[in-house]
Amino acid sequence: MSDIDWHIVDVVCNGTIAPLTVEERNAALRRMADRMLNNSDSYLCPGNKITTVEVARRLGVKERTVLRMKAALPESVRELCPVCRQTMWIVEDIVEPHPDSLNQECPMSNRSVGHWAEDMAAEVAWLAARLRAGDRDGVWDDINDMTVTKARAVMVVALAAIPDKPLDELYGWVEEYA
Ligand SMILES: [Zn+2]
């Protein structure tokens, strides 16, 4: 998890000024950078473009600082996230922290793109092993602490692991909880 408050980042990207940490300011700039016009005094903003002056106002910094920050952003590839379906930026194969549609941090954040399913499968297997060992409350608490997006991803990976077998064979061990 990053310490980024994605709600604040969203608010700033939509034009309201709010205090930001350095990480939050970079995340907000990342989201506005593609829409930035180089011409700082343009009165006409085609489409959803915004001027550098406006970006500077939203971030609470000088225009020159915006240009410096933009140049310093790590080179990235923009794609749709396979987990939350929101825009994500990949820097050297690692996904930058980003929020899902509820502004909760997506579990793909800081993961390698090629390995998310394997990582998630390892986590599901670990939860299953604890459940079998009797740690029902611990597993319940862990699932409760997950973001909605993460719980959804865990659910999909867990469903994919269920083999085609009779129910009593699959879930016989659950009866001891009943
Ligand atoms: Zn995502």
Residues whose N, C-alpha, C, O or C-beta is under 5 A from the ligand:
A	BS01	ZN	C81 V83 C84 R85 C106 M108
